[in-house]
Amino acid sequence: MNRKKMIMLSAGILCMGIIMTCKGKEKAVNPPIESGVPNDIEGDIVSVLDYGARGDDQIDDTKAFRMALNSFGTKGGTVYAPRGTYLFTGSLDIPPAVTLKGAFESVPAHNGIRDVGLPKPGDDGTTFLVTGGKGDENATPFITLNTNSTLRGVVLYWPQQDPEKEPDAYPWAVAMRGKNPALLDVEMLNPYNAIDASKNERALIRNINGQALRRGIYVDGIYDIGRIENVHWNPWWSMKPALFNWQKANGEAFIFERTDWHYVLNTFCYGYRVGYKFGSSKEGVCNGNFLGIGADACHTSVLVERSAPMGLLITNGEFVAMDGENPTMVQVGDDNEGNITFSNCAFWGPCNQNAIIDGRGTVNFSDCIFMQWDRNREGRYSIRATGGAVIIRGCNFMTNSPQIFIGEKVSRAVVTGNIIRGGVKIENQSGNAVIEGNLGTE
């Protein structure tokens, strides 16, 4: 046999080996490739298509998804929903250690209803059309996550909401229960109530986009640290007057009640009655670490009804006022007994006052920027404290209007080292205050 024939024979044997290997590998795939499963790890992944899901936005896929989610027993695994638009009239309960995953690997954003020409829900990726529970916000949440279960890579859309009208009530889109539930890379385009993150431990919420209409995230009953990262509530779905004005009058983007040192990073909201609300429940109150948070065009950016003695640490925040009646960026109520610190935060946008402080706790502003208060030139103060204790140090007051009012019921006050545009206008009625080193500039 000559050299040329030997090379051709070797190549043929090699090709046959590759084909046989590939065929063997294809045979071992479970479920099959045509089901849409993205890899070939036997037994760990099932496709909703293998359980009868249609993904055609016409046929109810609730039953098929339930069958797929329950197919692992107690072992756990991944249920994959390939690219498609799935209709749901009912709810889903994701069992422990099970992941429900769509085609998106990063959180999408679909504002094609608001901005013509851009992608709309269903144009790409994996979209869930939610119709169950209309008219009853106390109905069963659309999706319930349990211990070690995850939802990721999907779009949730409520097609029966009208962008031209005040919204219909719906139950929570996602409820997080058990230990270590995770919600990752999900767009909730127009939920009435988005995420109920109560009654769990160590929940992870990361990379969420959308326009929550009534409530964005609700946190309560937490006895071990939870994490919220990169959650942005923007009006990507509708800014039509009837709907958006309702949201600005009723919406609450982030609500915190009883939680044990929550970590909140890089969150934002636009166009709500309250951006960040700190209240109390029968479980208790909130303490936590809030870094890089923002509230734009909210009537009240931060409302503290009550907080824990261990405090709220708010760092690198940006808070912007909106038009409306008596907008105030920070309001601390008369029931508050906890400590609140604003460090390196910026407050701007035309408003009446940047902060109104009451209660018996301590509120600290350090290295902050204040501007554009006293919008109607009525002689209002940037910060008005009528109770508790206040510390205001190293801040920059950039509007030539009165800066600080300290009422007679303020127990202690320290106002030092601030730079002030125009003359220093600080009124002190407290008998226990240190006010020194504040410099006025032109």
FIVOKE-927371 format. One record per residue: residue in one letter; x, z, y of N, C-alpha, C in turn. Coordinates in steps of 0.001 Angstrom, whole numbers, plus 524288, in hexadecimal, padded with zeros to 5 digits. Atoms other than C-alpha are relative to their C-alpha. Layout:
BEGIN
aXZYXZYXZY...
This chain:
BEGIN
m80368800007FB4E8000080000800008037D80000804D0n7FCAC800357FB5E805AE7FC0E80D1C7FE788043D803E3r800A27FBCC7FC33806DF8050C818BE7FADB7FF93802FFk804CD800C57FCE97FB607FF128202E7FB39801CA7FCF4k8047A7FE698032B7F1F880119814C27FFD5805E57FF4Bm7FFDB7FA4D800997F68480F22813027FDDA802BD804CDi801F37FDA97FB247F3B1812418215F7FA1D7FF728005Bm805A8800E37FFC27E62F80C218208B7FD2B8038A7FC20l802787FCAA803E37E31F813B18140E7FFF5805B8801C1s7FFBC7FAA27FE0A7E7A78209F81A0B7FC0A800EE8044Fa803CB7FF7F7FBBB7DF6681E40826317FA74800597FDE1g8053E7FFE2802477D39281B6E81DAE7FEC2805367FD88i800D47FAE4802657D560827F3815EB7FF248042B80421l800A07FC447FBC47D6F182FB3822A37FA987FFA78026Bc80537800AE7FDB07CA6F829E98285A7FBC8802177FC5Em803D27FDFC803BB7C30282CF381BDA7FFF1805F07FFF8g7FFB67FA447FFD67C7EE83AEE81C907FD4780236804BDi802987FE3B7FB3C7C35883C5D82A987FA187FF9E7FF7Ai805A4800BB800A57B60A836C3827377FDBB804107FC58m801EF7FC1C803B67B4A583FA781B737FFE9805708025Bt7FFD77FAE37FD697B8D584B708237E7FB858008F803D6c8043C7FFCD7FC1D7AF4F8482882E597FABB800817FD58k805007FFA3802BA7A46A84606824907FF2D805697FDCAg800737FABE8021A7A754852FA81E2F7FE9A803E880427k8011A7FC787FBB17A72A859E482B2B7FA697FF66801E4e80558800EE7FE4679A7B8535982F197FC1E802547FC28k803847FDE0803F4794718577F8224E7FF7D805E280068a800027FA467FFB779822865AF824E67FD3A8021A804CCv802727FE2C7FB30791CD86632832487FA928022A7FED6n805207FD99800C17861A86F4C8327E7FE70802DE804FFp80364804678011977D1686C24839138028A7FACE80159p7FD98805267FF4E77F7E85D5D839E0800E67FEAC805B3i7FE7C8019A7FABB78573856B0845AA7FB567FE258032De804588022C7FD02778C584FC98493E7FC628042680239s8034C7FBD37FDF07725D85CF684BDD801878019A8057Fg7FE347FE977FAC077A4085E70858608038B804AB8001Cv7FC8D7FB7B800217828E869F1853D5805787FE5A801AFp7FB2B801E67FDA678F598693985B98804DA800CD7FCB8n7FB557FF8C80343798C186D50850AD7FE698009F7FA54d8010F8002A80594799F686E8E8420980148805267FD53i7FF097FAED8026279B4087D2783F967FB4D801637FCA0e804607FF8E8039F792D287E928338A7FD528054E80068g803187FB438000E787F788881834A27FFA0802EB8051Dd800057FD1B7FB1578AFC88D2F8426E7FC5B7FDA680412i80305802C47FC07783058830C849EE7FB827FD107FD71v8046B8033C8018F7758A87D55848277FDD97FD4E804D7s8026A802E77FBB576E728736C8506A7FA1C800CA7FFEEv805B37FF817FFB77609887532855407FD517FB0E7FE0Dl8025C804D6801E975E4C866F98516E7FEED800507FA28d800CE7FF6D8059F75FAA86ACD843227FB4E8036A7FEACy8048F7FCA4800D57543C87429844F27FB187FDC1802A3g8049B802B97FE1174B1C86A3484AF57FF717FFA3805D9a8005C8007D7FA4A74DFF86B3F859818002B7FA3D80187r80050805747FE4C74AF185EAB860C2803427FEE1804D8g7FD05800DF7FB41751118603986E137FE247FB5E80328d80222804997FD5C747EA855EE873A27FC9780173804A8d803087FDB47FBB37415F85E9B87E317FA147FF867FF3Fq80597800AC801177342385C29877987FE01803C07FBDAi8019F7FCD5804727337E863D686AD2802408057F800A0d7FE3E7FA967FF8973447872C586AF280436801257FBEAd7FB9E7FEEB8038074176876958651C800C0805D17FEEBt7FF517FA63800AB73F4C88556864F7800D48016E7FA46k7FFB37FE9B8058A73D268864185634805267FE437FD9Da7FB1C801FD80231748DD87DCC852DD804A180355801B3f7FBBF7FCB67FE1E751DE8860385B5A7FFDF8055E7FD5Br800667FAE58029574CBF892A38556A8021F7FFB47FA77m7FE16800A38055C74F7988D81847B6805F37FF957FFF4a7FA53800A47FFC775D3C8897684B70802B88052780154l7FD9E7FB137FE5B76038896708522E7FFE3804087FBA1n800867FC278043175B8D89E348465C8029F7FE457FAE7s7FDE680237804D5762C8895C683C79804EB802BF7FE14f7FB107FD8D8018176F2D89E0883C5A7FF47805597FD66g800C07FABC801F5769018AAB8837C1802D0803E08037Bt7FD2F7FC0B7FCED771C78B5EA83BFA805A17FE6B80111k7FA808017A7FF9677E8E8AE3A83BCE801867FE0980562g7FEC5802337FAE777DBE8A7A1848FC802397FA8A7FF93g7FE118055C7FFC6781B789A0784D2D7FE1E7FD73804FAt80161802F47FB5177F1788F5D8571E7FBB07FC167FED2v80420803F780023772B2887958590B8010F7FC378046Ey7FE9C803F07FC24775F587AED85FF77FB3C7FCAD80155a80432803667FE1A76BFB873B1868478028A7FB498029Cp7FD69804927FDBD77160865F286A827FD4B7FE19804F8r8022A802417FB3776EF285E0A876C17FA5A7FE647FF1Dg805848012E800787605285D07878DC7FCD38039180380t803887FCD87FCD17548E862DB87FDC7FBF2802777FC64y803197FD25803D874DBE86D4B877D07FB90802EF802B7l804A37FD807FDC773FEA8721887AC17FECF8050E7FD0Cf8013F7FAF98025673C408805C8787C7FAEB802148024Ft804B97FD467FE4F72ECF886818790E80041805C97FE9Dg7FF657FA97801997337689338872E2805468023180193s7FB387FD407FEA173F0889C7687355803D27FFE97FB69l7FBE27FFE9803F374BEB89DC286BEE8029E8055280007d7FD1B7FB24800A8752898A9F086699805077FEA57FD11i7FB0A8017880265760FA8A787863F38020C804AB7FCF0p7FE7A7FB87803377650D8B02D8588280596801D88012Fp7FAB37FE0B7FF3C771488B8AC858C28041B7FC3D7FDD1a7FB748032F8018A77E2E8B12C857FB7FEE47FA2B7FFCCv8014E805907FFE87776A8A40B85A09800B47FDDF80581t7FF68802CC7FB1277AF389A6C864D87FC687FB498000Bl80308804BF7FF1A771618904F869F9802E77FCDD80420k7FC78802F87FCAA779A28858F86FFD7FDF97FA83800EFg8013E805577FE9B776BB8790A87746804E07FCB4800C5a7FBC0803C67FF9D77F2886D4287A8B80396800F2804A4f7FCC87FF2F7FB5B7843E8720E887BD80467803DD7FECAe7FB8D7FC788008E791DE878138877F80125802ED80512s7FF817FD497FAFD7911E87C21895D67FA9F800208027Dv805327FF707FDBF7859B880BC89DD37FE9F7FB3680349p8018E804927FCEC77E47874DA8A31E7FD0B8018E804EFa803537FF3F7FB62776CB873588AFD37FCC07FB18800BDh803948046B7FF6E76AD686AA58B11F7FC72800E6804B9n803587FFBE7FB607652E869428BEB27FD857FAB580113g802278053A7FF5675FC585BB08BC4F7FA5D7FFE0801BBi805577FFC67FDF7751EE8601B8BF5F80027800A7805ECr7FF767FF2A7FA657562A864E48CCC6802E47FB878029Ed7FCB18041C7FDCA7608985A6D8CF247FF897FB227FCA4v80120804BB8030675BCB84D2C8CA898050C7FD107FEDAg7FB74802FF80193765D7845548C303803D68030A7FCB6l7FC977FCD38033E76CB2850AE8BC817FD5C8013A7FAC7p8025F7FF018052476AAD8546D8AE2D7FBC58042D8003Bk804487FC498008D75E2B85B848AAAE8003E802757FA95p800207FDB78054475BA1864A889F357FE0A7FC077FC02g80159803C48040775B3185C53892FD803027FAED8005Ad7FCF1804C87FF7D763C2851768984480504800327FCCBd7FB227FF74802DE76F95856ED8913A8000B805497FD41g7FF3D7FAF98028A773CC861CF888277FB3E802017FD14t804207FD4F802F576AAE86BB1881C67FC72802E5803C3t803CC7FDAE7FC6B75E5286F78889327FB928027C7FCECf804807FD478023F753FF8797C885607FB9B800078040Bl8049F7FFDD7FCA77468D8776088B6F7FCB5804B97FE74v802957FB088012473FFB884BE88C5F7FA7D7FFE48023Ft805738000C7FE2E7311F8856F88D1C7FD02804EE7FE8Cg802D37FB6E801D172D4C8921D886447FFDC80468803FFg800797FB637FCA87288289E4588D687FE527FEF98058Dk8017C801417FAA6723938975C899777FBB0803A9801F0g803D47FC8E7FDA271C398A0AF8A26F800AA805C07FEACd7FF5A7FA91801A7721438AD3889BFD805D0801587FFE7e7FA727FEC07FFDD72E888B26B8A01B8016C804657FC3Dn7FEF97FBE6803CD72D268BD84896377FFB57FE0E7FA60a80023802358054072C0B8B45388A9D80580800317FD95t7FB017FFFA802C6736E58B32088080803DE7FC47802A1p7FC17803887FDB1743808ADA388663800AA7FB137FCB5f7FF3B804E2802E17467189F95882BF8042E800A37FBC9i7FBD27FF21803BD7534C8A36187C37801A1805B980037t7FDF47FAAC800617575D8B0E687783805247FFDC7FD08l7FAE17FF868027A765AA8B350874858009E805747FDC0n7FF3F7FB09802A7769918BE1B86B22805D4801157FF45t7FA8B7FE6C800A7776238C4A3866A28036E7FB637FE56n7FC2080413801197817D8BAF9866F07FDC57FA7B7FFECs80229805507FFDB7787B8AF5A86928801057FD8780556t7FE46802F37FB6C77B0A8A4A5873307FC767FB51800F2l80263804ED7FE6177443899D987ABE803DB7FD5380395r7FC40802AA7FC9D77CFB88F73880BA7FF187FA127FFFCg7FFBA805B17FFBF77DE188160885627FADE7FD2980044v8051C8028B7FFB176F8C87E66888647FDD98004D8058Ev8030D7FFCD7FB317665D87BB6893B67FA9C802157FEADl805547FE0A8008B759CB8839C894D47FCD87FE13804B4y8031D8024D7FBD474F0687CFA89C9A7FA37800E67FEEBw805977FEED80054740D38807B89F497FD177FB6580279p8021C804DF7FDCF73A2C8732B8A0DD7FAB9800988029Aq805327FF567FDBD72CD7878AF8A4978001A802C480549q7FF8D7FE047FAA5731FE87F3C8B0F97FFCA7FB6A803CEd80099804147FC0B72E6D877438BD04803AD801308048Ap7FC507FEF17FBBC73992876128C6F97FD7E8000D8055De802BB800337FAFA72F678742D8D1C87FCB0804DB80110k803BA7FBB17FF7B727C7880CF8CF608028B805447FED0e7FE437FADE801957295188F728CDFB8003C8003A7FA0Ap7FF2180066805A472E51891F38C02E7FC06802FE7FCC5d802FD7FD25803E77269A895F88B435803918040D7FD76a7FD017FBEA802A672AE28A2768AD888014B7FE567FA6Fy7FE4B800AD80567732848A1948A0C880306804DF7FE64p7FCC17FB98801BE739308ABE189851805CB7FEC6800B3w7FA5D800C07FF9E747E48ADB48982E801B67FB517FCB9a7FDCE804528030074F748A1BF894098033D802037FB74v7FC937FDCE804017598E8A9C988C8D7FFF5805EC80083a7FF807FA508003D7593A8B81388873804B18014E7FC8Fm7FB337FEA6802CB766298BE31884347FF7D805817FDCFr800CC7FB0F802A47651E8C91C87A2C80491801197FC4Fg7FC067FEAE803D576DBB8D03A870788055A800CC80276k7FA9D7FF4A7FE4377C868D097871A5802C67FAB880032n7FCC1804AC7FF4A785388C5B1876E17FD0A7FAD67FFF9p8026F805257FF7F77B128BB1387957802C67FCDB8043Ea7FD2E8034C7FC3F780AF8AF75880D37FCA87FB5E801A1l802BC8047A7FDB277AD58A532889CF804137FCEC8030Dl7FB74802CE7FDFF784C589A9C88CFB7FE9F7FA5080133d80053805987FEBB784DD88D6B893F47FA727FDE77FF78v80581801768004A7762E88C66895D87FDEC7FEF980573e802D2801047FB2376E62886208A0AC7FA4F801927FF48m805847FEA57FFC77614488C7A8A3A87FDF17FDAA80511l800F2802EF7FB3B75C12882958AD247FBC6802728035En804447FE017FCC774F35888BA8B1767FCE7804567FD4Ep802E57FBBB8028274BCA8955F8AA3D7FD248034F80402y802A07FC257FCB3741EF89ED08B00580311805147FFBFn7FC777FB9C800FF7495C8AA558AA1E804447FE017FC5Fa7FBCD80284802E3756C28A6778A50D802368036B7FBA0i7FD0A7FD1C803F575EDC8B0E889DF87FEA8805CA8003Dd800E77FA63800A475A678BE488995A804A58023A7FCFCa7FB357FDF780265767918C4BC896CE7FFAD805EA7FF85s800B77FA5F8009B762288D236893C18000F801737FA36k800537FDEA80553762818DAD2887AB803F27FD757FC58n7FBE48021F8034E76F678D5C38827C80521802CA80131e7FAC27FE087FEEC77DC38D92E881F2803D87FB7480001r7FBB0803B97FF9A7893F8D0E2886507FE287FA5480014a801D5805637FF91781458C4BC8894F803C47FCD28035Dl7FCCA803A27FCF9788D38B8ED88E5B7FC8E7FB93801F3i802DD8044C7FD867824D8AF9B897F7803FC7FCFA80335r7FBD7802EC7FD5878B5D8A4BD89C747FE827FA3F800A3n800C3805867FEC278A168976A8A2F87FA397FE767FF88i8059A801197FFDA77BA1896B68A6597FEB77FD8B80546n801E1802977FB45775B088D4C8B0487FA137FFB57FFDDg80598800F07FFDA767CC88BBF8B4EE7FD7280234804DAq8032C7FE027FBAD75CE688F9D8BE327FBE5803A47FDB7a803CC7FC18801C07566E89C198B9A07FC1B800ED8046Cl803EC7FFEE7FBDB7498E89CCE8C1167FE638058680189r801A87FA9D7FED5745678AB148BFFF80471803E47FF37r7FBAF7FC6E8012C7508F8B2748B9678044B7FCFF7FD30g7FB938028C8027F75E1E8AE018B5AC801FE8030B7FB55i7FE047FCA58042B764CE8B8BF8ADCA7FE1B8058F800F4y801BD7FA947FFC075F198C6288AAE2803348032C7FC23v7FC977FCB980337768588D0B58A5C47FDF28059680029d801DA7FA9380050763798DE048A113800DF802007FA72g7FF817FDA18051E765228E783895DE8051F7FEC37FD4Bi7FAE48016080230773A08E461893FE80367804E97FFC4y7FCB47FB5C800B877C678EF1688E678058E7FE917FE59d7FAAB801D1800CE788808E6DA88C0A800B57FB1B80351i7FECF803CA7FBE078F198DD2E895287FE0C7FA867FEA7g8018A805708007B7890F8CFBC8971D802F97FCAF803E6r7FD1A8039C7FC9D78EF98C39F89D7F7FC807FB71801A1i802D6804767FDCA788D38B9808A65E803F07FCDA80329e7FBF68032C7FD887918F8AE2E8AA9C7FDF07FA8580133n8011C805697FE8878F8C8A1758B1EE7FA397FE957FF57v805A08011080007780D08A21C8B3A57FE697FE628057Fh801588021F7FAE277B85899D88BEC07FA467FE5780004w805818015E7FF4176D3A899748C2D37FF8D7FCF08051Dn80074803847FB8776BAA88DC78CBF57FAEF7FCE47FF9Fp804E0803128002E75F9C885C28CFBF800F47FA5B7FE58w7FEDF80541801F1763B987A268C75F7FB1A7FD2A7FE37w804B28027C80206755F2877B58C2957FC4C7FE6D80468s803C5801437FBE574D4A878748CEBA800E28034E804E3m800327FD577FAEF74DC087BCB8DD1E7FB187FE74802FCk804F38014C7FD8C73FE6877348DFAE7FDB0804E980281p8016E7FB577FCEF739C0880578E9E37FCC9804097FD16a8036F7FC2A8027A72EFC886A18E1C1802FC803307FBEFl7FD247FD3B80415737CF889FD8D65B8048A803298023Af7FB457FD607FE307443D88D578DDBE7FEB480489803A1n801997FBA27FCB673D52895C18E7CD7FE00804937FCAEw801B57FBE080392736F189D398DC97804BF802C67FDB5q7FB3F7FDAB802377444E89F5C8D67C802B58037C80401k7FD637FCDF7FBFB749FD8A42E8E35C7FCF9804FA80148a803317FB627FEED73EAE8ADBD8E4C17FFB3803BB7FB5En800D57FCD6804AF73E838B2B18D69F804B6800647FC5Ag7FBDA80065803DB74B108AF328CFAB804178045180061e7FBBE7FC37800717555B8B9038CB08803F37FDB67FC2Ca7FC38802EA80329761C78B2C18C5F6802B3803607FBE9f7FD387FC81803897693F8BE338BFE17FDCB80583800AAi802787FADB7FFD2762C58CB358BC75802EB803987FC49f7FD147FC428032B76A8A8D6E98B7A07FD618055D80055e801E47FAA48003E764DA8E3BF8B31F803DD803267FCB1r7FC537FCBB802E176AD48EC858A8AB804187FCA47FD25t7FBC280297802BC7780D8E7138A4A8804FA8032980096d7FB2C7FD0080021785268ECE78A12D804987FC6C8014Cw7FB62802CC7FE1578FB28E6808A94E7FFFC7FA407FE74h800618059A800E278B7E8D85F8A8D8804537FD2B802F4y7FC31803627FD697957D8CDD98AC247FD4A7FAE480172v802B38049D7FE04790168C2E78B49F803E67FCDF80343l7FBE4803347FDA7798F08B7A48B8C77FDE67FAA980185n80119805557FE48796D98AB548C0E57FA507FE7F7FF24t805908012F8004F788258AB678C2537FDF97FE8B80569f801EB8020E7FB0477FE48A4F48CCD37FA267FF0A7FF9Ac805908014E7FFBF771DA8A3438D1267FEB27FDF78056Ey801978026F7FB1376AE889B908DBC37FA137FFFF80064g805898007D7FECC75D7689D558E19F7FC7E803DA7FD36y8032B7FBFD8028C758088AA438DC7C7FE8080448803E3r801607FB707FCD1751198B5E88E23480457804117FFA8v7FBA27FC6C800D875BC38BE6C8DC43804047FD477FC8Cg7FBE08024080331768C68B97B8D75B80196803A17FB99y7FE3E7FC17803D076DF38C5BF8D0817FCF88050980100k803467FB617FF71764908D0F78CE2E801D8804357FC37f7FE577FB93803267691C8DE408C9517FBC18042A8004Dg804567FC538001575DFA8E7068C51F800A5803F87FBACs7FFD77FC0A8041A75A6F8F1198BAE47FB677FF2F7FC58s8042180004803E67525E8F2118AE9980002805527FD55k800027FB12802EA74F268FCFF8A51D8052B800DD7FD2De7FAED7FF958028C75C728FA0689EFA8043C801F7803B8g7FC167FE477FC43763FE8FCBF8AB84801297FBE080414v7FE7A803637FBAC76B868F5638B609804FB7FD147FE95c7FBB58039F800FD776CD8EBD58B7528052A801EE80240n7FAC7800157FDB0785598ECB38B903802DA7FB477FDBBg7FD87804BC801EB78E178E0D98B802803FC7FDCD803BAn7FBD5802A87FD35798D68D7E48BCB77FE3C7FA6A80118f80234805067FE69794528CBF38C465804187FD1E80347l7FBA1802C17FD9079EF38C2228C7EC7FE877FA538010Cg800FD805707FEAE79D4A8B5508CF237FA517FE7B7FFB5i80598801298003C78E818B61F8D0517FE327FDCB80541g801EA8025C7FB307868F8AE8E8DA537FA1E7FF9B8001Ba8059E800CC7FF2B778EA8ADB18DFFA7FF5A7FD0980518d8009E803647FB747753C8A2CA8E94E7FA2A7FF31800FDa8056E800FB7FE747687E8A11F8F0D07FC30803A77FD4Ac803787FC048022F762CE8ADA58EB3D7FE2C803A080461h801EE7FC647FC0975A2D8B6AC8F3408033C804FE80005t7FC817FB8C8009B761F48C2498EE08803F97FE957FBCBs7FC0080179803CF76EDD8BF298E77C800CC804437FBF5v7FF157FB9780378771178CCB98E1B97FC2B8045580163l803B57FBBC7FF4B7663F8D6C98E01680159804507FC1Av7FEBF7FB928035976A418E41E8DAD97FBBB80410800A7e803F57FBE48000875E938EC8F8D7B680267805107FDF6r7FD227FB8C80222766CF8F59C8CF4C804CA7FDF67FD17s7FB66801598030D774518F55A8C93480256804F57FDAFa7FDA17FB89802A977C888FE198C071804448027280359p7FBC27FD817FD0D78634908118C5E88053D7FD407FF4Dm7FB0F802AE800F979148900558BF8F800997FB2C8035Dg7FFAE803D27FBDB78DE48F5958C8E97FF5B7FA537FE8Bl8000A805AB8003878C688E72C8CB6A804CF7FE12802E8l7FB59802367FD94799358E0228CE117FF097FA37800E4i8013A805627FE99796668D3658D544804A27FDD68030Dt7FB1F801F17FDDC7A2B38CB8B8D8257FFBD7FA0A800A6n7FFC6805A47FEF17A4C48BE0B8DE387FA937FD847FFE7g80540802297FFBE796408BC1F8E07E7FF317FCC8804DFe80184802F47FB52790448B2458E9C77FA127FFF58003Ff805947FF367FF59782C58B4868EF477FE3E7FD52804FEv801BF8034C7FBB377B678AB0D8F7FC7FA29800D1800CBa8057A7FEE87FED476E838ADBC8FED97FCC57FB027FFFCm8039F804607FFB0762878A5008FF4A7FC158010380452d8043C7FF4B7FC47757A28A292908DF7FB98803107FD6Ag8044F7FCED8021274C048AB89907647FF37804CA8035Ce801347FB5E7FD017464D8B82A90C36803AC8046F7FE8An7FC7E7FB8680099750678C31190E02803E87FF777FB82p7FC208006D8043075B228BDC69051B80472803E8800BEt7FBAF7FC457FFFF7655D8C81F901AC8033B7FF0B7FB1Dm7FCC68016D8047B770E78C5698F8EE80081804707FC0Bv7FF687FB8480382772FF8D3188F34B7FC248042D80199q803A47FBC57FEF3768968DD7A8F223800938042D7FBC9v7FF6D7FB978038C76AEE8EAD88EC077FB85803C680110g804C67FCFA7FF4D75E8A8F2AD8E9C8800D8805D88003Dd7FF927FA597FF2A75BAB900F88EC5C8004A8031B7FAEEd7FF787FD4D804FD75BBC9044D8DDB6805807FF957FDB8n7FAD5800C480247769BE900138DB9280367804DF80086e7FC5D7FBA37FFFE7734990ACD8D7CF805767FE5C7FE33g7FB0D801D48021C77E529026A8D27C803B37FDF780427n7FBF1802137FC9578AA78FC9F8D841800337FA157FF92i7FFF7805B47FFBE78B6F8EE758DC91804A37FE5680355t7FB77801E07FD1C797D18E76E8E0B87FFCC7FA178007Cf7FF5C805877FEE0798A38DA218E7218059B7FF2F801D8s7FA8D800E57FEA87A6C58D56D8E75C8010F7FA2E80094n7FE938056F7FF007AB938C8B18ED737FB487FC5C7FF6Ec804C5803248002679DB98C37D8EEF37FEFB7FD8F80557a80152802BD7FB297987B8BA068F9277FA177FFB580089f80596800087FECF78B1C8BACF8FFA77FF367FC67804B1w800F6803737FB96786628AF91908107FAB17FD517FF68g80527802647FFC177A978A77D90BAF7FC778032380392p8034D7FD357FC40770888AACE916367FC63803EB7FD50c8034B7FBEB8023B76A1B8B7C1912D27FF15804258042Bn800CB7FBAA7FC60765008C3F39197680478803EE7FF99q7FBD47FC3C800D576ECC8CD3E9135E802D07FEB47FAEAn7FD07800E2804C9779968CC4F9094B7FEE98042B7FBEEa800E37FBD9803CF776BF8D97E903067FCA88045580255i803267FB6B7FEB576C828E4539038E800E5803F97FBA2i7FE3C7FC2F803DE770E78F0C08FCB37FCF38050D80094d802B07FAF880022769178FCC28F8C180167802AC7FAE0g7FF0E7FD43804D8768E59067D8ED9B803DF8047080097r7FC5A7FBA180012772A1910F88E998805407FE8A7FD9Bg7FB12801C28023877D8E908D98E3BD803E27FE678042Ft7FBEB801D37FC74789DA9031A8E9BE8006E7FA167FFA3v7FF5A805A97FFBB78B098F4FF8EE31805087FED8802F8n7FAD7801217FDE17988A8EF8F8F0E3800A27FA2C800E5f7FE948055E7FEC479BFE8E2D68F7D4805D17FFE980156s7FA5E800397FF2D7AA778DF8C8F6F0801CA7FA588004Ad7FDC0805497FF597B13C8D3378FC2C7FBD17FBC37FF8Dc8044C803B28001F7A4578CC288FE207FF8D7FD1180535i8010A803327FB5F7A0038C1B5907DB7FA237FFF4800FEf8057F800147FE6E7932D8C2B090F5B7FF637FC4A8049Am800F9803807FB9778D708B8509182E7FA537FE2F7FFFCq8051F802777FF38780CA8B25491D977FB5F803AC7FF31w804777FC757FFF6778808BEA491D657FD817FFFE8056Dd802DB7FFC17FB0276EF78C1D79286F7FE7C7FA89801D0r801008058A7FF0C769FF8B3F7927AF7FC6B7FF11804ABn8039D800AC7FB9E75F5D8B60D931F4801D8802B5804FCr7FD997FD747FB6E768778BD2793B6B7FCBC80499801DFe803287FB687FEDE760BA8C9C693AA980347804FD80047g7FC9F7FB737FFEB76C718D2D693A9B80031802E57FAD6r7FFD87FD888052476BF38D56E92BEF805A6800BD7FE38y7FAD07FED28020E7779C8DB55924FB801087FCEC7FAFEs7FE7E80279804EB77F148D46691A457FEEF803AB7FB6Di800CC7FC138041877EDB8E0DC912057FCF48048D80261r8032F7FBA87FE297743B8EAFD913D87FF8B803FA7FB98a8000E7FBE4803F17761F8F7A690C287FCB48048D801E8t8036E7FBA57FE8C76B66901E590C7B8002A8046A7FC0Eg7FF937FBE6803E376F05909E090073804C97FF377FCA6g7FB898005D8036F779A990CAE8F699805218005A802EFa7FAD78002C7FD9C7881090AB48F997801CA7FA5C80051v7FE16805557FF5378EDC8FE808FEA5805D98001680125i7FA7B800EB7FEE579CE58F9B98FED0800837FA458017Ci7FF648055F7FE1E7A0138ED97906D38058F7FF8280208r7FA75800247FEB27AE7D8EA2790738802237FA797FFA1g7FD2B804F08002F7B6988DE3890A897FC9B7FB337FFE7c80398804698000A7AAFD8D54B90CCB800657FCE380515n7FFE88038C7FB877A9618C9E9916337FA607FEC780192f8053F801007FDE479CE38C98391E7E800787FB97803F8m7FECC804C17FD2079C6F8BBB8924047FBB37FE32803AEt8042E801557FC5278FD48BBAC92C047FFE28041280452n7FFED7FC767FB7B78F1F8C174939A27FAA480283800B4s804C57FCDC7FFE6783BC8CA98936CD8016E805687FDFFp7FEC87FABC801F0782EC8D928933878019C7FFE17FA41q7FDCC800528054A78A9D8DBFE927437FDC9804167FC35i801217FBEE803D6787658E91D9210A7FCAA804478027Df803407FB8B7FE7477CAC8F35E9222E8005E8041B7FBB8i7FF977FBA4803AE77EA6900AB91BB87FBEF8041480195g804437FC797FEB77724F908E191B6880156805B77FF1Ce7FEF87FA608004777163917AB91C3D7FFBB8021F7FA78k8005C7FE2C8055F76E23918F190DC38047A7FE0F7FC8Cv7FB6B801B2802F677AB6912489099480391804B67FF37s7FD0D7FB36801257827391D0F902CC805C17FF8D80172r7FA7D800D37FEC57900491730904B8800BD7FA4D80165a7FEE2805637FE807957290B1E90B3D805BA7FF7580173v7FAB0801637FE817A2E9904FF90C477FFE07FA56801B8v7FFF58054D7FDD57A41B8F906915148054C7FF4B8029At7FAA7800547FE007B2548F54A917008024D7FA987FF2Fg7FCB8804A38009C7BB418E9B8919477FD217FAE67FFB3n802F6804E2800117B1018DF4691B9A801457FCB6804C2i7FF44803A87FBAE7B2BC8D3289240E7FAAB7FDED8018Fi80543801057FE107A7098D03A92CA48002D7FC1F80476r80059803BB7FBB97A39F8C48C935057FCDD802688046Cg8027B7FD807FB7C7A0118C905942AB80138805C980008g7FF0E7FA647FFB479F5C8D760945EB7FE20802D77FB29v801A67FCB88046079E2E8E20393BBA7FAC78027C8014Dk8054D7FDF07FF3978FC38E58793A907FE61802E17FB0Ai801287FCB28047F78E9D8F08E930B27FD0A804C7801F7e8031C7FB6E7FE7C783EC8FAB5932238001F803FD7FB9En7FF8F7FBDE803D77861A907A292B2B7FC808049780166q803567FB6D7FF5077B9D91214929CC80123804347FBE6s7FEAA7FC3E8041F781D7918FE91E28803E3804018020Fg7FC547FBF77FE60788F7925C291FF5804E18003B7FCAAn7FB857FFDD8038E792E8922779156E802187FA797FF3Ba7FE2980561800157998D9159291883805767FF9E8024Fv7FAE8801667FDDC7A7359103991ABB7FFB27FA4E801A7i80058805447FDE17A72B9044C9237F804CE7FF2A8035De7FB23800AE7FD107B4758FF7F927EB802B47FAED7FE6Eg7FCC1804898011C7BDBC8F40A928BE7FD137FAEC7FF9Fn802FB804DF800287B3348E99B92A8B8013F7FCDD804F0l7FDF08032D7FBB47B7FC8DE5E933157FC337FBB080160g803438043E7FE267AF498D5B193B4A8034B7FB7F8020Dt7FD47804B27FE257B3A88C7BE93E437FC217FC67802A7e80349803E77FD7B7AE808BCC19468B7FFC27FB087FCAC
